[in-house]
Amino acid sequence: MKKNFVLCMLGFGTVISLASCGASNNKFSTPTDFTFDSSTGKFHFSTVENAEYYQVTMMRRINEDTYNALKANDRSAKQATSLEIKKDETWYLWNENVTSATRLADKRSKGYIEDNFNLRTYSNSATSAGSPVEFSTLAVGDYVLQTIALEDDTHSASDPNIYTFTKEGDLANPSDFTFNVNDDKKIEITAGSNYYYNCLTSTGLPYAMEFSIKDSQGAEKEKLNLTDLSWTNSIQGPTNSFTFNNSKVTSKNSYTASDIEDFTVSVSAVGNGSNIKTATGNANYEYDFEIPNFTFNATKEESVYTGPATLNIAATIDGVSRPLTCQSGTKENSDFYYTVKDSKEKITGTLDMKVVKSQGWGGETTTLKATLTLNDTALSGTYTIGETANEDGSYTVSVKDIKASTGGFPGGPMFAVTHDFFPSFER
């Protein structure tokens, strides 16, 4: 025999079923006259004869490709379910309650129940609930509400009253995406670490993602579409972790770092074409950037060193050499000071070399420090000066250990640099 119930756990409680074994073939009638205010979470429905308790659940819609991918993954199969909304119309759902109201009762025999959902932020823990929030903060998207009369000793649960609605609004701007050229010479576009998770749990999962690769003239070179926004679950103790399976997408065509130097990649979170609005942002160009060790000759007069008026550094971007021109300048307390730029002035900054003294446990130490600042991001290296003069009377200055990875910003590859020992920088 069939019995209807919904199992709700804190955090990642999963809706197991609306129909399972029960005590009788007597089924309660379906509750009727359901109304809902999506701005406040208030609902109303008419009760049915002899039923004592009722339950209302809310679930969020996902697209069919995401549903199919979840179902094909043993670790995430229970995260997806489907529901026939009406004849020939099936919705695919994330199989977790967005919110629910359980064991509702018409205690005063009014013939109806009226109540409010209590909305909380999503919690990925089975032992602690999220924080209460206003219902107006509900993520944009399509939702289904199911209202059932719960089983008792003589009746099985009713079929659900099905109610659907759309929370209108804008999808979250895809602002933390990056792109680079991988070892296969393909453009690889990577989502920000929490973008899809935040979409799923708080802002609204897009219907699809679109990626447009354009050259410096704005001509589209490629357009990529992603409709599988599925994830894999990893449960450790009470915590449910999400790893999104397609957080990286790859171009079909091949490119080099030189090809895409002035490319832009726009990323769109696609809405439903009407009341859920598409949001578009640009990915940041991120690539390997290295400054090989270099030397130059300086003159010395009464212990004051002077470098050449112009100094050229061979920067390397994704394996492609790119010259930086350093123009001599002056700065108080600096031994050597240069302004730095590339031929297109997309890389600008300073090279500042000075003696730095610091106090430590072992006493005072002196370091010859080289600070290269490119596009407002600084990294540290060291420099040394030869103790004896060269045949022409100059002294060799050696600059070492300047090596970095870079990130750009929307609209083109502006460079930002970090030292090896610091976290990678993204703008």
TORKOL-4160 file (C-alpha; in steps of 0.2 Angstrom, whole numbers, padded with zeros to 4 digits, m for minus):
427
<pt num="1" X="0000" Y="0000" Z="0000"/>
<pt num="2" X="0005" Y="0018" Z="m0003"/>
<pt num="3" X="0009" Y="0031" Z="0010"/>
<pt num="4" X="0014" Y="0049" Z="0006"/>
<pt num="5" X="0027" Y="0058" Z="0016"/>
<pt num="6" X="0041" Y="0071" Z="0013"/>
<pt num="7" X="0057" Y="0069" Z="0023"/>
<pt num="8" X="0065" Y="0086" Z="0026"/>
<pt num="9" X="0083" Y="0087" Z="0034"/>
<pt num="10" X="0091" Y="0103" Z="0039"/>
<pt num="11" X="0103" Y="0109" Z="0025"/>
<pt num="12" X="0103" Y="0096" Z="0012"/>
<pt num="13" X="0087" Y="0087" Z="0017"/>
<pt num="14" X="0080" Y="0078" Z="0001"/>
<pt num="15" X="0062" Y="0076" Z="m0004"/>
<pt num="16" X="0062" Y="0057" Z="m0005"/>
<pt num="17" X="0044" Y="0055" Z="m0012"/>
<pt num="18" X="0026" Y="0061" Z="m0011"/>
<pt num="19" X="0020" Y="0043" Z="m0012"/>
<pt num="20" X="0025" Y="0028" Z="m0002"/>
<pt num="21" X="0017" Y="0014" Z="0007"/>
<pt num="22" X="0002" Y="0017" Z="0018"/>
<pt num="23" X="m0011" Y="0009" Z="0029"/>
<pt num="24" X="m0026" Y="0010" Z="0017"/>
<pt num="25" X="m0032" Y="0013" Z="m0001"/>
<pt num="26" X="m0043" Y="0026" Z="0006"/>
<pt num="27" X="m0035" Y="0042" Z="m0001"/>
<pt num="28" X="m0038" Y="0059" Z="0005"/>
<pt num="29" X="m0045" Y="0072" Z="m0008"/>
<pt num="30" X="m0033" Y="0084" Z="m0015"/>
<pt num="31" X="m0033" Y="0101" Z="m0006"/>
<pt num="32" X="m0041" Y="0115" Z="m0017"/>
<pt num="33" X="m0042" Y="0134" Z="m0019"/>
<pt num="34" X="m0023" Y="0136" Z="m0016"/>
<pt num="35" X="m0017" Y="0154" Z="m0017"/>
<pt num="36" X="0000" Y="0161" Z="m0014"/>
<pt num="37" X="0008" Y="0178" Z="m0012"/>
<pt num="38" X="0026" Y="0176" Z="m0019"/>
<pt num="39" X="0032" Y="0193" Z="m0011"/>
<pt num="40" X="0028" Y="0188" Z="0007"/>
<pt num="41" X="0027" Y="0169" Z="0006"/>
<pt num="42" X="0009" Y="0169" Z="0012"/>
<pt num="43" X="m0002" Y="0154" Z="0006"/>
<pt num="44" X="m0020" Y="0149" Z="0008"/>
<pt num="45" X="m0030" Y="0133" Z="0004"/>
<pt num="46" X="m0046" Y="0124" Z="0008"/>
<pt num="47" X="m0045" Y="0109" Z="0019"/>
<pt num="48" X="m0053" Y="0092" Z="0014"/>
<pt num="49" X="m0065" Y="0081" Z="0024"/>
<pt num="50" X="m0057" Y="0071" Z="0038"/>
<pt num="51" X="m0039" Y="0076" Z="0035"/>
<pt num="52" X="m0030" Y="0082" Z="0051"/>
<pt num="53" X="m0013" Y="0088" Z="0045"/>
<pt num="54" X="m0006" Y="0095" Z="0029"/>
<pt num="55" X="0010" Y="0099" Z="0021"/>
<pt num="56" X="0016" Y="0112" Z="0008"/>
<pt num="57" X="0033" Y="0111" Z="0000"/>
<pt num="58" X="0042" Y="0123" Z="m0012"/>
<pt num="59" X="0055" Y="0117" Z="m0025"/>
<pt num="60" X="0065" Y="0125" Z="m0038"/>
<pt num="61" X="0065" Y="0121" Z="m0057"/>
<pt num="62" X="0081" Y="0116" Z="m0066"/>
<pt num="63" X="0083" Y="0113" Z="m0085"/>
<pt num="64" X="0082" Y="0096" Z="m0093"/>
<pt num="65" X="0100" Y="0094" Z="m0097"/>
<pt num="66" X="0105" Y="0097" Z="m0079"/>
<pt num="67" X="0092" Y="0085" Z="m0073"/>
<pt num="68" X="0099" Y="0071" Z="m0085"/>
<pt num="69" X="0117" Y="0074" Z="m0080"/>
<pt num="70" X="0112" Y="0073" Z="m0061"/>
<pt num="71" X="0103" Y="0057" Z="m0064"/>
<pt num="72" X="0117" Y="0049" Z="m0073"/>
<pt num="73" X="0129" Y="0053" Z="m0058"/>
<pt num="74" X="0127" Y="0040" Z="m0044"/>
<pt num="75" X="0134" Y="0053" Z="m0032"/>
<pt num="76" X="0121" Y="0066" Z="m0037"/>
<pt num="77" X="0106" Y="0056" Z="m0043"/>
<pt num="78" X="0095" Y="0060" Z="m0028"/>
<pt num="79" X="0098" Y="0079" Z="m0031"/>
<pt num="80" X="0085" Y="0078" Z="m0046"/>
<pt num="81" X="0067" Y="0074" Z="m0048"/>
<pt num="82" X="0053" Y="0077" Z="m0060"/>
<pt num="83" X="0035" Y="0081" Z="m0059"/>
<pt num="84" X="0021" Y="0081" Z="m0071"/>
<pt num="85" X="0014" Y="0098" Z="m0069"/>
<pt num="86" X="0000" Y="0095" Z="m0081"/>
<pt num="87" X="m0003" Y="0083" Z="m0096"/>
<pt num="88" X="0012" Y="0083" Z="m0107"/>
<pt num="89" X="0021" Y="0096" Z="m0096"/>
<pt num="90" X="0035" Y="0089" Z="m0085"/>
<pt num="91" X="0046" Y="0100" Z="m0074"/>
<pt num="92" X="0063" Y="0095" Z="m0068"/>
<pt num="93" X="0067" Y="0100" Z="m0050"/>
<pt num="94" X="0082" Y="0102" Z="m0038"/>
<pt num="95" X="0077" Y="0088" Z="m0026"/>
<pt num="96" X="0079" Y="0099" Z="m0010"/>
<pt num="97" X="0065" Y="0109" Z="m0002"/>
<pt num="98" X="0068" Y="0128" Z="m0004"/>
<pt num="99" X="0056" Y="0129" Z="0010"/>
<pt num="100" X="0042" Y="0119" Z="0018"/>
<pt num="101" X="0028" Y="0120" Z="0030"/>
<pt num="102" X="0023" Y="0104" Z="0039"/>
<pt num="103" X="0009" Y="0097" Z="0050"/>
<pt num="104" X="m0002" Y="0111" Z="0046"/>
<pt num="105" X="m0019" Y="0109" Z="0055"/>
<pt num="106" X="m0036" Y="0118" Z="0054"/>
<pt num="107" X="m0037" Y="0119" Z="0073"/>
<pt num="108" X="m0053" Y="0130" Z="0073"/>
<pt num="109" X="m0062" Y="0121" Z="0059"/>
<pt num="110" X="m0063" Y="0136" Z="0047"/>
<pt num="111" X="m0062" Y="0125" Z="0032"/>
<pt num="112" X="m0046" Y="0133" Z="0026"/>
<pt num="113" X="m0028" Y="0135" Z="0032"/>
<pt num="114" X="m0018" Y="0151" Z="0030"/>
<pt num="115" X="0000" Y="0152" Z="0035"/>
<pt num="116" X="0017" Y="0159" Z="0029"/>
<pt num="117" X="0033" Y="0151" Z="0024"/>
<pt num="118" X="0048" Y="0154" Z="0034"/>
<pt num="119" X="0063" Y="0157" Z="0022"/>
<pt num="120" X="0081" Y="0154" Z="0027"/>
<pt num="121" X="0097" Y="0155" Z="0018"/>
<pt num="122" X="0103" Y="0138" Z="0012"/>
<pt num="123" X="0114" Y="0128" Z="0023"/>
<pt num="124" X="0125" Y="0114" Z="0017"/>
<pt num="125" X="0125" Y="0106" Z="0035"/>
<pt num="126" X="0113" Y="0093" Z="0042"/>
<pt num="127" X="0116" Y="0100" Z="0059"/>
<pt num="128" X="0112" Y="0118" Z="0058"/>
<pt num="129" X="0099" Y="0128" Z="0048"/>
<pt num="130" X="0103" Y="0144" Z="0038"/>
<pt num="131" X="0098" Y="0161" Z="0044"/>
<pt num="132" X="0081" Y="0168" Z="0043"/>
<pt num="133" X="0078" Y="0180" Z="0028"/>
<pt num="134" X="0064" Y="0190" Z="0021"/>
<pt num="135" X="0054" Y="0181" Z="0008"/>
<pt num="136" X="0057" Y="0195" Z="m0004"/>
<pt num="137" X="0075" Y="0188" Z="m0005"/>
<pt num="138" X="0070" Y="0172" Z="m0014"/>
<pt num="139" X="0081" Y="0168" Z="m0028"/>
<pt num="140" X="0074" Y="0172" Z="m0046"/>
<pt num="141" X="0068" Y="0157" Z="m0055"/>
<pt num="142" X="0053" Y="0145" Z="m0058"/>
<pt num="143" X="0045" Y="0136" Z="m0043"/>
<pt num="144" X="0032" Y="0123" Z="m0039"/>
<pt num="145" X="0022" Y="0121" Z="m0023"/>
<pt num="146" X="0014" Y="0105" Z="m0018"/>
<pt num="147" X="0001" Y="0104" Z="m0005"/>
<pt num="148" X="m0005" Y="0087" Z="0002"/>
<pt num="149" X="m0016" Y="0081" Z="0015"/>
<pt num="150" X="m0005" Y="0069" Z="0026"/>
<pt num="151" X="m0010" Y="0051" Z="0029"/>
<pt num="152" X="m0017" Y="0045" Z="0045"/>
<pt num="153" X="m0022" Y="0027" Z="0051"/>
<pt num="154" X="m0036" Y="0025" Z="0039"/>
<pt num="155" X="m0032" Y="0036" Z="0024"/>
<pt num="156" X="m0017" Y="0037" Z="0013"/>
<pt num="157" X="m0011" Y="0055" Z="0008"/>
<pt num="158" X="m0019" Y="0065" Z="m0005"/>
<pt num="159" X="m0012" Y="0068" Z="m0023"/>
<pt num="160" X="m0004" Y="0085" Z="m0022"/>
<pt num="161" X="m0011" Y="0101" Z="m0027"/>
<pt num="162" X="0001" Y="0109" Z="m0039"/>
<pt num="163" X="0004" Y="0127" Z="m0040"/>
<pt num="164" X="0018" Y="0136" Z="m0050"/>
<pt num="165" X="0025" Y="0153" Z="m0050"/>
<pt num="166" X="0040" Y="0163" Z="m0056"/>
<pt num="167" X="0051" Y="0175" Z="m0045"/>
<pt num="168" X="0055" Y="0188" Z="m0058"/>
<pt num="169" X="0071" Y="0198" Z="m0058"/>
<pt num="170" X="0089" Y="0198" Z="m0064"/>
<pt num="171" X="0101" Y="0183" Z="m0064"/>
<pt num="172" X="0118" Y="0186" Z="m0055"/>
<pt num="173" X="0131" Y="0195" Z="m0065"/>
<pt num="174" X="0145" Y="0182" Z="m0070"/>
<pt num="175" X="0159" Y="0194" Z="m0064"/>
<pt num="176" X="0172" Y="0182" Z="m0058"/>
<pt num="177" X="0176" Y="0172" Z="m0074"/>
<pt num="178" X="0193" Y="0171" Z="m0081"/>
<pt num="179" X="0200" Y="0164" Z="m0098"/>
<pt num="180" X="0217" Y="0159" Z="m0104"/>
<pt num="181" X="0225" Y="0148" Z="m0117"/>
<pt num="182" X="0228" Y="0130" Z="m0112"/>
<pt num="183" X="0242" Y="0118" Z="m0117"/>
<pt num="184" X="0231" Y="0112" Z="m0132"/>
<pt num="185" X="0230" Y="0131" Z="m0138"/>
<pt num="186" X="0212" Y="0132" Z="m0134"/>
<pt num="187" X="0204" Y="0146" Z="m0124"/>
<pt num="188" X="0198" Y="0139" Z="m0107"/>
<pt num="189" X="0185" Y="0149" Z="m0098"/>
<pt num="190" X="0184" Y="0146" Z="m0079"/>
<pt num="191" X="0170" Y="0151" Z="m0068"/>
<pt num="192" X="0173" Y="0160" Z="m0052"/>
<pt num="193" X="0175" Y="0148" Z="m0037"/>
<pt num="194" X="0158" Y="0150" Z="m0030"/>
<pt num="195" X="0148" Y="0157" Z="m0044"/>
<pt num="196" X="0137" Y="0142" Z="m0049"/>
<pt num="197" X="0135" Y="0137" Z="m0030"/>
<pt num="198" X="0128" Y="0154" Z="m0026"/>
<pt num="199" X="0117" Y="0153" Z="m0041"/>
<pt num="200" X="0110" Y="0137" Z="m0035"/>
<pt num="201" X="0108" Y="0141" Z="m0017"/>
<pt num="202" X="0104" Y="0160" Z="m0017"/>
<pt num="203" X="0103" Y="0170" Z="m0033"/>
<pt num="204" X="0095" Y="0159" Z="m0045"/>
<pt num="205" X="0102" Y="0145" Z="m0057"/>
<pt num="206" X="0103" Y="0151" Z="m0075"/>
<pt num="207" X="0093" Y="0142" Z="m0089"/>
<pt num="208" X="0110" Y="0141" Z="m0098"/>
<pt num="209" X="0127" Y="0150" Z="m0100"/>
<pt num="210" X="0133" Y="0158" Z="m0116"/>
<pt num="211" X="0151" Y="0163" Z="m0120"/>
<pt num="212" X="0156" Y="0174" Z="m0134"/>
<pt num="213" X="0174" Y="0176" Z="m0140"/>
<pt num="214" X="0177" Y="0192" Z="m0149"/>
<pt num="215" X="0192" Y="0199" Z="m0157"/>
<pt num="216" X="0199" Y="0217" Z="m0155"/>
<pt num="217" X="0187" Y="0224" Z="m0168"/>
<pt num="218" X="0172" Y="0216" Z="m0159"/>
<pt num="219" X="0169" Y="0202" Z="m0172"/>
<pt num="220" X="0163" Y="0186" Z="m0164"/>
<pt num="221" X="0176" Y="0172" Z="m0167"/>
<pt num="222" X="0166" Y="0159" Z="m0157"/>
<pt num="223" X="0150" Y="0156" Z="m0147"/>
<pt num="224" X="0149" Y="0143" Z="m0134"/>
<pt num="225" X="0133" Y="0137" Z="m0125"/>
<pt num="226" X="0132" Y="0127" Z="m0109"/>
<pt num="227" X="0116" Y="0120" Z="m0103"/>
<pt num="228" X="0122" Y="0106" Z="m0092"/>
<pt num="229" X="0124" Y="0115" Z="m0075"/>
<pt num="230" X="0125" Y="0099" Z="m0065"/>
<pt num="231" X="0136" Y="0096" Z="m0050"/>
<pt num="232" X="0143" Y="0081" Z="m0040"/>
<pt num="233" X="0140" Y="0080" Z="m0021"/>
<pt num="234" X="0153" Y="0075" Z="m0009"/>
<pt num="235" X="0146" Y="0072" Z="0009"/>
<pt num="236" X="0159" Y="0073" Z="0023"/>
<pt num="237" X="0151" Y="0070" Z="0040"/>
<pt num="238" X="0136" Y="0083" Z="0041"/>
<pt num="239" X="0142" Y="0094" Z="0027"/>
<pt num="240" X="0137" Y="0093" Z="0008"/>
<pt num="241" X="0149" Y="0100" Z="m0004"/>
<pt num="242" X="0146" Y="0104" Z="m0022"/>
<pt num="243" X="0158" Y="0102" Z="m0036"/>
<pt num="244" X="0151" Y="0109" Z="m0053"/>
<pt num="245" X="0155" Y="0098" Z="m0067"/>
<pt num="246" X="0157" Y="0111" Z="m0081"/>
<pt num="247" X="0165" Y="0125" Z="m0071"/>
<pt num="248" X="0177" Y="0126" Z="m0086"/>
<pt num="249" X="0172" Y="0127" Z="m0104"/>
<pt num="250" X="0184" Y="0126" Z="m0119"/>
<pt num="251" X="0184" Y="0134" Z="m0136"/>
<pt num="252" X="0183" Y="0123" Z="m0152"/>
<pt num="253" X="0196" Y="0133" Z="m0161"/>
<pt num="254" X="0214" Y="0135" Z="m0157"/>
<pt num="255" X="0223" Y="0151" Z="m0153"/>
<pt num="256" X="0239" Y="0157" Z="m0146"/>
<pt num="257" X="0243" Y="0170" Z="m0133"/>
<pt num="258" X="0247" Y="0183" Z="m0147"/>
<pt num="259" X="0231" Y="0179" Z="m0156"/>
<pt num="260" X="0220" Y="0183" Z="m0141"/>
<pt num="261" X="0230" Y="0198" Z="m0134"/>
<pt num="262" X="0216" Y="0210" Z="m0138"/>
<pt num="263" X="0201" Y="0197" Z="m0137"/>
<pt num="264" X="0187" Y="0199" Z="m0125"/>
<pt num="265" X="0176" Y="0185" Z="m0119"/>
<pt num="266" X="0159" Y="0190" Z="m0113"/>
<pt num="267" X="0149" Y="0178" Z="m0101"/>
<pt num="268" X="0130" Y="0178" Z="m0100"/>
<pt num="269" X="0119" Y="0170" Z="m0088"/>
<pt num="270" X="0103" Y="0166" Z="m0098"/>
<pt num="271" X="0086" Y="0170" Z="m0092"/>
<pt num="272" X="0069" Y="0164" Z="m0099"/>
<pt num="273" X="0068" Y="0178" Z="m0112"/>
<pt num="274" X="0054" Y="0187" Z="m0102"/>
<pt num="275" X="0053" Y="0190" Z="m0084"/>
<pt num="276" X="0070" Y="0182" Z="m0078"/>
<pt num="277" X="0083" Y="0193" Z="m0086"/>
<pt num="278" X="0099" Y="0188" Z="m0093"/>
<pt num="279" X="0115" Y="0195" Z="m0085"/>
<pt num="280" X="0131" Y="0198" Z="m0094"/>
<pt num="281" X="0149" Y="0201" Z="m0089"/>
<pt num="282" X="0166" Y="0200" Z="m0096"/>
<pt num="283" X="0179" Y="0187" Z="m0091"/>
<pt num="284" X="0196" Y="0192" Z="m0085"/>
<pt num="285" X="0211" Y="0187" Z="m0096"/>
<pt num="286" X="0223" Y="0177" Z="m0085"/>
<pt num="287" X="0239" Y="0170" Z="m0091"/>
<pt num="288" X="0257" Y="0166" Z="m0085"/>
<pt num="289" X="0268" Y="0181" Z="m0085"/>
<pt num="290" X="0287" Y="0179" Z="m0081"/>
<pt num="291" X="0301" Y="0192" Z="m0079"/>
<pt num="292" X="0317" Y="0182" Z="m0082"/>
<pt num="293" X="0333" Y="0187" Z="m0072"/>
<pt num="294" X="0342" Y="0201" Z="m0080"/>
<pt num="295" X="0357" Y="0212" Z="m0079"/>
<pt num="296" X="0363" Y="0229" Z="m0083"/>
<pt num="297" X="0379" Y="0240" Z="m0081"/>
<pt num="298" X="0379" Y="0255" Z="m0069"/>
<pt num="299" X="0392" Y="0268" Z="m0067"/>
<pt num="300" X="0399" Y="0273" Z="m0050"/>
<pt num="301" X="0404" Y="0290" Z="m0044"/>
<pt num="302" X="0408" Y="0293" Z="m0026"/>
<pt num="303" X="0398" Y="0278" Z="m0020"/>
<pt num="304" X="0383" Y="0284" Z="m0030"/>
<pt num="305" X="0377" Y="0272" Z="m0044"/>
<pt num="306" X="0369" Y="0277" Z="m0060"/>
<pt num="307" X="0360" Y="0265" Z="m0072"/>
<pt num="308" X="0357" Y="0267" Z="m0090"/>
<pt num="309" X="0344" Y="0280" Z="m0096"/>
<pt num="310" X="0334" Y="0266" Z="m0105"/>
<pt num="311" X="0333" Y="0248" Z="m0099"/>
<pt num="312" X="0325" Y="0234" Z="m0109"/>
<pt num="313" X="0317" Y="0219" Z="m0100"/>
<pt num="314" X="0311" Y="0203" Z="m0110"/>
<pt num="315" X="0295" Y="0199" Z="m0101"/>
<pt num="316" X="0287" Y="0182" Z="m0106"/>
<pt num="317" X="0268" Y="0180" Z="m0108"/>
<pt num="318" X="0262" Y="0162" Z="m0110"/>
<pt num="319" X="0279" Y="0158" Z="m0118"/>
<pt num="320" X="0279" Y="0173" Z="m0130"/>
<pt num="321" X="0292" Y="0186" Z="m0127"/>
<pt num="322" X="0286" Y="0204" Z="m0125"/>
<pt num="323" X="0298" Y="0218" Z="m0122"/>
<pt num="324" X="0296" Y="0231" Z="m0108"/>
<pt num="325" X="0304" Y="0247" Z="m0109"/>
<pt num="326" X="0311" Y="0255" Z="m0093"/>
<pt num="327" X="0315" Y="0274" Z="m0093"/>
<pt num="328" X="0326" Y="0280" Z="m0079"/>
<pt num="329" X="0319" Y="0292" Z="m0066"/>
<pt num="330" X="0323" Y="0298" Z="m0049"/>
<pt num="331" X="0315" Y="0294" Z="m0032"/>
<pt num="332" X="0321" Y="0298" Z="m0015"/>
<pt num="333" X="0331" Y="0284" Z="m0006"/>
<pt num="334" X="0331" Y="0273" Z="m0022"/>
<pt num="335" X="0347" Y="0267" Z="m0030"/>
<pt num="336" X="0339" Y="0264" Z="m0047"/>
<pt num="337" X="0322" Y="0269" Z="m0052"/>
<pt num="338" X="0313" Y="0267" Z="m0068"/>
<pt num="339" X="0296" Y="0269" Z="m0076"/>
<pt num="340" X="0290" Y="0254" Z="m0085"/>
<pt num="341" X="0278" Y="0251" Z="m0100"/>
<pt num="342" X="0276" Y="0240" Z="m0115"/>
<pt num="343" X="0274" Y="0246" Z="m0133"/>
<pt num="344" X="0255" Y="0246" Z="m0132"/>
<pt num="345" X="0255" Y="0254" Z="m0114"/>
<pt num="346" X="0244" Y="0240" Z="m0108"/>
<pt num="347" X="0257" Y="0236" Z="m0095"/>
<pt num="348" X="0263" Y="0251" Z="m0085"/>
<pt num="349" X="0272" Y="0252" Z="m0068"/>
<pt num="350" X="0289" Y="0255" Z="m0060"/>
<pt num="351" X="0305" Y="0246" Z="m0056"/>
<pt num="352" X="0312" Y="0252" Z="m0039"/>
<pt num="353" X="0328" Y="0246" Z="m0032"/>
<pt num="354" X="0334" Y="0251" Z="m0015"/>
<pt num="355" X="0344" Y="0246" Z="0001"/>
<pt num="356" X="0331" Y="0240" Z="0014"/>
<pt num="357" X="0337" Y="0237" Z="0032"/>
<pt num="358" X="0326" Y="0227" Z="0045"/>
<pt num="359" X="0328" Y="0222" Z="0063"/>
<pt num="360" X="0326" Y="0204" Z="0067"/>
<pt num="361" X="0331" Y="0191" Z="0081"/>
<pt num="362" X="0348" Y="0190" Z="0074"/>
<pt num="363" X="0350" Y="0209" Z="0073"/>
<pt num="364" X="0350" Y="0221" Z="0059"/>
<pt num="365" X="0350" Y="0214" Z="0041"/>
<pt num="366" X="0352" Y="0223" Z="0025"/>
<pt num="367" X="0344" Y="0218" Z="0009"/>
<pt num="368" X="0346" Y="0224" Z="m0009"/>
<pt num="369" X="0327" Y="0224" Z="m0014"/>
<pt num="370" X="0320" Y="0226" Z="m0031"/>
<pt num="371" X="0301" Y="0230" Z="m0032"/>
<pt num="372" X="0293" Y="0228" Z="m0049"/>
<pt num="373" X="0275" Y="0236" Z="m0049"/>
<pt num="374" X="0265" Y="0233" Z="m0064"/>
<pt num="375" X="0247" Y="0239" Z="m0065"/>
<pt num="376" X="0246" Y="0243" Z="m0047"/>
<pt num="377" X="0252" Y="0226" Z="m0041"/>
<pt num="378" X="0269" Y="0224" Z="m0033"/>
<pt num="379" X="0281" Y="0210" Z="m0032"/>
<pt num="380" X="0298" Y="0208" Z="m0023"/>
<pt num="381" X="0314" Y="0202" Z="m0030"/>
<pt num="382" X="0332" Y="0205" Z="m0025"/>
<pt num="383" X="0347" Y="0213" Z="m0034"/>
<pt num="384" X="0366" Y="0213" Z="m0032"/>
<pt num="385" X="0380" Y="0224" Z="m0037"/>
<pt num="386" X="0397" Y="0217" Z="m0043"/>
<pt num="387" X="0410" Y="0221" Z="m0030"/>
<pt num="388" X="0423" Y="0224" Z="m0043"/>
<pt num="389" X="0422" Y="0235" Z="m0059"/>
<pt num="390" X="0421" Y="0228" Z="m0076"/>
<pt num="391" X="0435" Y="0232" Z="m0089"/>
<pt num="392" X="0425" Y="0247" Z="m0095"/>
<pt num="393" X="0424" Y="0253" Z="m0077"/>
<pt num="394" X="0405" Y="0249" Z="m0075"/>
<pt num="395" X="0398" Y="0238" Z="m0062"/>
<pt num="396" X="0386" Y="0224" Z="m0066"/>
<pt num="397" X="0369" Y="0224" Z="m0057"/>
<pt num="398" X="0359" Y="0208" Z="m0057"/>
<pt num="399" X="0341" Y="0207" Z="m0054"/>
<pt num="400" X="0334" Y="0190" Z="m0048"/>
<pt num="401" X="0318" Y="0180" Z="m0043"/>
<pt num="402" X="0305" Y="0191" Z="m0052"/>
<pt num="403" X="0292" Y="0178" Z="m0058"/>
<pt num="404" X="0273" Y="0180" Z="m0058"/>
<pt num="405" X="0256" Y="0175" Z="m0064"/>
<pt num="406" X="0244" Y="0188" Z="m0070"/>
<pt num="407" X="0226" Y="0192" Z="m0073"/>
<pt num="408" X="0217" Y="0205" Z="m0084"/>
<pt num="409" X="0201" Y="0214" Z="m0082"/>
<pt num="410" X="0185" Y="0215" Z="m0093"/>
<pt num="411" X="0189" Y="0223" Z="m0110"/>
<pt num="412" X="0206" Y="0217" Z="m0113"/>
<pt num="413" X="0222" Y="0210" Z="m0105"/>
<pt num="414" X="0228" Y="0223" Z="m0093"/>
<pt num="415" X="0242" Y="0215" Z="m0083"/>
<pt num="416" X="0243" Y="0212" Z="m0064"/>
<pt num="417" X="0257" Y="0204" Z="m0056"/>
<pt num="418" X="0261" Y="0194" Z="m0040"/>
<pt num="419" X="0276" Y="0186" Z="m0033"/>
<pt num="420" X="0278" Y="0167" Z="m0033"/>
<pt num="421" X="0275" Y="0167" Z="m0014"/>
<pt num="422" X="0259" Y="0177" Z="m0014"/>
<pt num="423" X="0242" Y="0171" Z="m0019"/>
<pt num="424" X="0237" Y="0173" Z="m0038"/>
<pt num="425" X="0230" Y="0190" Z="m0042"/>
<pt num="426" X="0213" Y="0192" Z="m0051"/>
<pt num="427" X="0205" Y="0208" Z="m0056"/>
